[in-house]
Amino acid sequence: MNPPAEVVTLPGAGEVQVHDRSSAHYAAWHSPKRANEKVGDRFQLDDCRVWMRLHFWAARESGAFDHPGFKEHYITFIGHFVSVYERTAPAFARESVRWSESEENIRRYLEAGRVMGDVEGLSYHQAIGALPLHERPSAQSQWPYV
């Protein structure tokens, strides 16, 4: 038996019944927790990078990354899955894993009010320039498929 669908009231969108992935995304796009200028927008590269970092932090905190085979599978899975939201995001999966390894990064994130100022608002070209050369997309490879 499925749990009852949650009904949420969203500014500018009214009441929304969250019952599947599409309705959950719609609710997230209209969340009052998003910056005013982003309310209603689909997820962008910076949103995806924050999402991946939080996923990898949670995997690490839960002990899931204590299993090397699962860790590599999960990184590849998230790198593939995030492309549903933003086609340029997979290149940042490994950077997001590295971010989650640093207690200093997590401390700064929490102290900043759960904001990742180092990625929010960056263009693709600004962001890609900070990746190691071997992680940048090229015509020869498209991670995570190599």
C-alpha positions as CSV (number, residue, x, y, z in Angstrom):
1,M,0.0,0.0,0.0
2,N,1.3,3.4,-1.0
3,P,1.5,6.1,1.7
4,P,-1.0,9.0,1.2
5,A,0.2,11.7,-1.1
6,E,1.4,14.9,0.7
7,V,-0.4,18.1,-0.1
8,V,1.9,21.2,0.1
9,T,1.0,24.9,-0.4
10,L,3.5,26.7,-2.5
11,P,3.7,30.4,-3.0
12,G,2.7,31.3,-6.5
13,A,1.7,27.7,-7.3
14,G,-1.1,27.0,-4.8
15,E,-1.8,23.5,-3.4
16,V,0.1,20.7,-5.0
17,Q,-0.3,17.0,-4.2
18,V,3.1,15.3,-4.2
19,H,2.6,11.7,-5.3
20,D,5.4,10.9,-7.8
21,R,8.7,12.2,-9.1
22,S,7.2,14.8,-11.4
23,S,5.0,16.3,-8.8
24,A,7.9,16.3,-6.3
25,H,10.1,18.1,-8.8
26,Y,7.4,20.7,-9.4
27,A,7.1,21.2,-5.7
28,A,10.8,21.6,-5.4
29,W,11.0,24.1,-8.2
30,H,8.4,26.2,-6.3
31,S,9.7,25.6,-2.8
32,P,9.7,28.7,-0.6
33,K,13.2,27.6,0.5
34,R,14.6,28.5,-2.9
35,A,16.0,32.0,-3.7
36,N,13.2,34.2,-5.0
37,E,14.8,34.6,-8.4
38,K,14.9,30.8,-8.7
39,V,11.3,29.9,-7.7
40,G,9.6,28.1,-10.5
41,D,12.8,27.5,-12.5
42,R,14.0,24.0,-13.4
43,F,17.2,22.9,-11.7
44,Q,20.4,24.4,-13.1
45,L,24.0,23.3,-12.9
46,D,24.6,24.9,-9.5
47,D,21.5,23.2,-8.1
48,C,22.7,19.8,-9.4
49,R,26.2,20.3,-7.9
50,V,24.7,21.1,-4.5
51,W,22.4,18.1,-4.7
52,M,25.3,15.7,-5.6
53,R,27.5,17.1,-2.8
54,L,24.7,16.5,-0.3
55,H,24.0,13.0,-1.6
56,F,27.7,12.0,-1.3
57,W,28.0,13.5,2.2
58,A,24.9,11.5,3.2
59,A,26.4,8.3,1.7
60,R,29.6,8.9,3.6
61,E,27.8,9.7,6.9
62,S,25.6,6.7,6.6
63,G,28.6,4.3,6.1
64,A,27.6,3.4,2.5
65,F,30.9,4.6,1.2
66,D,32.7,2.2,3.6
67,H,32.0,-0.4,0.8
68,P,34.4,0.5,-2.1
69,G,32.4,-1.4,-4.7
70,F,29.2,0.4,-3.7
71,K,31.0,3.8,-3.6
72,E,32.2,3.6,-7.2
73,H,28.8,2.3,-8.4
74,Y,27.0,5.1,-6.6
75,I,29.3,7.8,-7.9
76,T,28.7,6.6,-11.4
77,F,25.0,6.2,-10.9
78,I,24.6,9.7,-9.5
79,G,26.8,11.0,-12.3
80,H,24.5,9.4,-14.9
81,F,21.2,10.2,-13.1
82,V,21.9,13.9,-12.6
83,S,22.0,14.4,-16.4
84,V,18.2,14.1,-16.3
85,Y,18.2,17.6,-14.7
86,E,21.2,19.2,-16.3
87,R,23.3,17.7,-19.2
88,T,26.5,19.4,-18.0
89,A,26.3,18.2,-14.4
90,P,27.9,14.7,-14.7
91,A,31.4,16.2,-15.1
92,F,31.1,17.5,-11.5
93,A,30.3,14.2,-9.8
94,R,33.9,13.4,-8.7
95,E,34.4,17.0,-7.5
96,S,31.3,16.6,-5.5
97,V,32.7,13.4,-3.9
98,R,35.9,15.2,-3.0
99,W,33.9,18.1,-1.5
100,S,32.0,15.6,0.8
101,E,35.3,14.3,2.1
102,S,36.3,17.6,3.7
103,E,35.0,18.3,7.2
104,E,36.0,21.9,6.6
105,N,33.7,22.1,3.6
106,I,30.8,20.8,5.6
107,R,31.5,23.2,8.5
108,R,31.6,26.1,6.1
109,Y,28.3,25.0,4.5
110,L,26.6,24.7,7.8
111,E,28.0,28.0,9.1
112,A,26.8,29.8,5.9
113,G,23.2,28.8,6.6
114,R,23.4,25.7,4.4
115,V,24.5,27.6,1.4
116,M,27.3,26.6,-1.0
117,G,28.5,30.0,-2.2
118,D,31.5,28.4,-4.0
119,V,29.2,26.9,-6.6
120,E,25.9,28.9,-6.6
121,G,25.6,31.2,-9.5
122,L,28.7,30.0,-11.4
123,S,28.4,29.6,-15.1
124,Y,29.4,26.3,-16.7
125,H,32.6,27.8,-18.1
126,Q,33.6,29.2,-14.7
127,A,32.8,25.9,-13.0
128,I,34.5,23.6,-15.6
129,G,37.7,25.7,-15.4
130,A,38.1,24.6,-11.8
131,L,38.1,20.9,-12.6
132,P,41.3,18.9,-13.1
133,L,42.0,18.5,-16.8
134,H,41.3,14.8,-16.8
135,E,37.7,15.4,-15.5
136,R,36.7,18.0,-18.0
137,P,34.5,16.7,-20.8
138,S,36.1,16.2,-24.2
139,A,35.1,15.0,-27.6
140,Q,36.8,11.7,-26.8
141,S,35.0,10.9,-23.6
142,Q,31.8,11.4,-21.8
143,W,31.9,10.5,-18.2
144,P,30.5,8.3,-16.6
145,Y,30.4,6.2,-19.7
146,V,34.2,5.7,-20.0
